[in-house]
Amino acid sequence: MFIVHAVQAQFGDCLVLEYGSPGASRFMLIDGGPSENYAPYLKDALQKLVVPKGGAIERMVLSHVDTDHTNGLLDMLAELRASRDAEEDELVTIGGFWHNSFTSTLDPKGAMAPRIAQLQTLNAMASMNHAGAAILGVTEGAALRREALFLEIPLNQDFQDPIVVEACPDPATFGNLNVTIVGPTQANLDELKAKWEDWLEANEQAIATASPRVLANLDKSIPNLSSICFVAEADGKRGLFTGDARSDHTLKGLEAQGFLDAAGKVHFELIKLAHHGSNRNVTRKFFDKVTADIYVVSADGKDDNPDLATLIWLVESAKDQNREIRIVATNQTESTDKIVEEYPPDEYGYTLEFRPDDDNFVSVVLSA
């Protein structure tokens, strides 16, 4: 059995992988969505999917420290801690936690942490969008790590810490599920560390002025955070889970782990589109080389995600290769309306499906 449940995460990400065998389901939780996502959406999904089947989450994964991925998990752990303090039954148990902290990956000497903390004290942070969210995500990722330690949830016990491709040549196995790390690479982290240092150097003084023009520019220039990406395989079916990674980084990770053939291509049954379908993280070349039968996208139209360009590249690539595909989205958006209007599904050989209005997740069955 291998089922991917895409939970309503608004403009963030939240996935539940269900594997094992009928009557003996096992679960992995990937990301938790943004603030105010846990109580109305993720908790409901856990109550329907996980709790009736034993209530055990085998692994919880934070793809990267950004608020639209961390905060739902942070709220969940806070509730688990409150239940434990009150000596009440906890909603679920969590067997382990995969998380690359900012400190372990980019700031092992602690040089950037005080500078980031200083930025968070400035009133300017309240006016910032992407830049502010990324900086706040660093602290919230650390808070999530502390909550996990309090709840005695083992950290990165299946791999070295931090989790990087070079240190994870072999898959981790959970029953019928094999998970192979394909991102980040150490080169990704080295490049990202340099970008963060350059970004802080260039913008600390500017942020202190709280200039609206400066803040608007910073929103576009904050270095993106590197995601834990992996291939999950069960019952001969494979899914690629990309977080917010850049497609060129993902390609290099897939190559390093031996997934690409002699032509530099690979096919999966399912791909989770990176960064909510943003066209800043993917290219048409990626869709030509890394293909799937089913593409899952989590977005609600914020920041134009999923971008229309991404959807166009996807359906054009599939048509050129004579492949019929399914696109499964958590929400209907302006871009999903436009792709249907401008690229008719019957003509281009795809179907577009959405999370049911009366449920908080949409399920994709890869094997029953």
N, C-alpha and C positions, 0 to 999 in steps of 0.2 A: 504494500500500500504506500502511496505517495500522493499527498494532497497539499496544495498551496492555498492558504486562506489569506486573501488580501483584506486587511481590516481598514475600515474608514479611518483615515489619519489626516483628513483635511488637506493641508499643503505639505504634510510630512510623509513618513514611511512607517508602516507597521505590518509585519507579516507573521503568520503562524504556519510553520511546516508541520504536517501530520504524517507520520510514517509508522513502520511496524507492520502489524497484521490486523485484519478485522477482529475486533474483540480485544485487541492488545495494542491500542494506539500509543504512540510516543510523540512528544512535541518539542519543537524548537521555536523560540520567539525571537524575531529579528526586529529591533527598534520598537519605539513606542509612540511615535508621533509627537506633536507639540504640546504645549500647555493646554489644559482642559480637554485633553483627548482621552485620558484614561477612564474617567468616571462614565461618560456617556457612550463610549465606543469600545475601547479595548477591554474594559471590565466585562461588558456584556458579551463580547466575543469569547472571553475566557470562560465565562459562566456557561455558555452554550457548547463550546468545543472541548475544553480541557477538564473542567470540574466534573462533568458526568462520567469522564473516562479516567478517573483517578486523581486528577488535580496536580499532576507532576509535569513541570516544564523541565526537560532534560538539560537544555542549555538556553541561556538568554544571551543574545548577541547585540552589542551596540556597534553599528557599522562605523560610526565616527562621532566625535563630540560636536554636534550642532543641535540647536535647541529643538528643531523639528523632528529630531530622532531621539533625543535624550529625555525630554520632559515627561512623556507618558510613562516611561520606565521609572523615572524618579518618583512620580506620583504613585505608581504601583508599589514600589518598595517602601515608600512612606506609609502606605496603608498596611502592608504586611508587618512593618515594625510596630505600628499602633496596635494591631491585633495581638502581636506577641507581648507587648507591654501590658495589655489588658487581659492577658492569658485567655484569649479567645482563639477560635479556630482560624487559621490563615487561609485565604482564598486558594492559593496554590503554593506548591513547593518549587524551589529552583535548584537544580543540581549543579549548575556551574554558570560562569559568566565570562564571555569573551569581550575584552575591552582594551583597546590601545589608548592609554592615557596620554594626554599632551606632554606630561612630564617624561614618561618612559620613551616616547617616540621622538619628540622635538626639543625637549628642554631638560635633558638628564642632569645638567649642572645647575639648574634652577636660575639661570640668568634672566630668562624672559618673564618668569612668573611674577616678580614684583612690579615689572613694568605693566603687565596686563592688569594686575590688581589696581594699579594707580588709574588706569583708564576707566575702570568700572566705577570709580568714585566720582567721575566727572558728570555734570549734568548733561553733557553732550551725548552720553550714551543713550539717554531716553529718546533722542531724536534720530538715532541711527537705526537702519533697517538690517541689511545683510551683514554689515560690518559689526554692528552691535550684537546681533544674534550669534555670530561666530565667536566673538570674544566672550560673551556670556556663556556660550556652550562649553568653553574650556573649564569654567568654574563649575558648571552644572554636571559636566562629566566627572569632575573630581568628587562632587557630592554624591553622585551615583555610585562611584567606587567605594566611598565611605559607607554608604547604606548597605552595599553588598557585603562588605567586611563585617559590619555589625550583625547582619543576618547570617553570618558564617557561610556565605556562598563562595565556593572556591573560584579563584580568578585564573583564567588562562591555563587550567590544569592539563589541557590536551595538547598545548603547544608551548614553545618558549615565549617569554614576555620581554619585549613586545612581539606581537604576531606579525611576521614578515615572511614573504615567499621563500627567501633563501634558508630560513630556519625551519621551514615546514614542508619538506619534500614529500612526506607521506601523508595519506589521508587519516583523519580521525573517524573511527567507526562507532556507530550507535545502532546496534541491531542490523537492520537491512539498509541503513543509511550510511554512505561514505561521504565525507566532506573534505574537499581539497582546497587549500588556500591559494588564491591567484592574485591577491593584492592585500596590502601594498608591498612593493619591493623596497629594499633598503635605499635604492637610488631615488625612488619616489619621496621617501622621508627626508633624505639629504637635501633634495631640491626644495622641498616644502619648508624645511627648517631655514634655509637661506632666504626664502621669500618672506617668511614671517619676520626674520631679523631685519630685512630691508624695509618691510612695510612699517614696522615699529619705528625704525630710525627716521623714516621719511614723514611719518604722520603724527607722532606723539605731540609735538608742539602745535601742529595744526588742529588736532582734536581739542586741545585745551581752549582754543578760541571759540569753539562751538559755532563756527560759521556755517550756516545752512548750505552754502555752495560747497564748502569743503566736505561736509558730511555726506552730501549727495554723491560727490565723487568717490568718497571712501567706500560707499556701499557697493560700488562697482569694482573696487580694486582689492578688497580683502582676499588674501590667499585662501583658496578652497582647501578644505581639510581632507586628508587621505583616508579612504575607506577600507575596512576589512571586506574583501570580496572573496567569494568562494563558489565552487561548483559542488552541488549536492546531488548525489545519485542514489536511487533506490529502485529496485526491481527493473533495472535496465533503462530507467528514465532519468534524464539529467536536467537540472535547472541551474542557471547562472544568476547569482545574486550579487548585484553591483554596487549597492549603497549609492553614494554620490560620486563615484570614481569617474575619471576621464577615460574615454574609450581607448585612447592610445596606451594608457597605463594598463588597462585591462588586457589588451592584446598582448603586451609584453609579459604579463603574468601568466596568461594562457600558454604562451610559447614556452616560458620557462618551465612550466609544469607538464609539458609534452602533450597538450590538448590539440595543437594545430597540426594539420596534415602537411604534406609536402608543398601544397599550394598556399599554405598559410591560412587555411580555413578550418572551421569547426561548426558542427550543428548540435543544437540542444533542443529538447522538447519545450523548454520554457526559458525565457529571459525576463528578468525584472529590469525595466528601463531605468538607466541611471539618472539620478538627480531629477526625478519626477518628470522625465521626458524633456528636459532642457536641451536646446540645441547648442549650448555652450560646452556640453560634456560628451557629445557624440558627433560622428560624421557619417556621411553616406557610405564611405569606404568601410566603416565598421559593420554596417548592416549587410554589406556585400560579403564580408569575410566571416562574420559571426552571425549565424542564422538560427531561427527557431520556428517552431510551429505556433507557439503562443507567446505573446508579449504582454506583460502586466505593467500597468502604469498607475502610480499613486499620486494624485494631484487634484486640486479643486479649482484651477484657473488662476490662483495667485501667481504673480510674476509671469503670467501667460503660460504657465505650465499645465499640461504638456504643450510645448511649442508646436505650432502648425508645421514648421519646417521639419521637425523631427518625424512627425507622423507622415509627411509627404515622402521623406527619404525612405521610411520604412515600407510603405505600400508600393512605392516605385521599385525599390530593390526586389521585393518579393515578386512583383509582376514580371520584372525583367528575367527573373530566375524561374518563372512558371511555378511559383510556390503559393499555395493557399494558406493564409495565416489567420489566426484569431488575435484580436487586440482586446484585452480585458482591462477595464478602467474602474477605479473606485468611484469616480464622479463624472457626470456629463459636464462639459465645459464648452466655451466658445470654439476652441480649437477642434474638439471632437465633432461639433456640429459642422464646422467648415470642411473638415476632411471628407465627411459623408457627402456634403453638397458638391465639392469640387472634384472629388475622386470617388465616384459611386462604387460602393462595395461590389456590386455584381460585375462591373466592368474591370475592377482591379483585383478581384479574387480574395477579398478579406471579409471577415465579420467583425463587428464592433459590439462588445457586450459591456454592460455596466452592473455595478453592485445594485442588488434589488433595493428599491426605496424603503421597503419594510424590514431591512436587515442591516446589520453593521459590518458585514463582511461579504465578500464574494469568493466562492471556492472554485478552484481549478483542479480537477482530478486527473493526475498523470497516470496512476495505476490504482485499481480498486483493491 
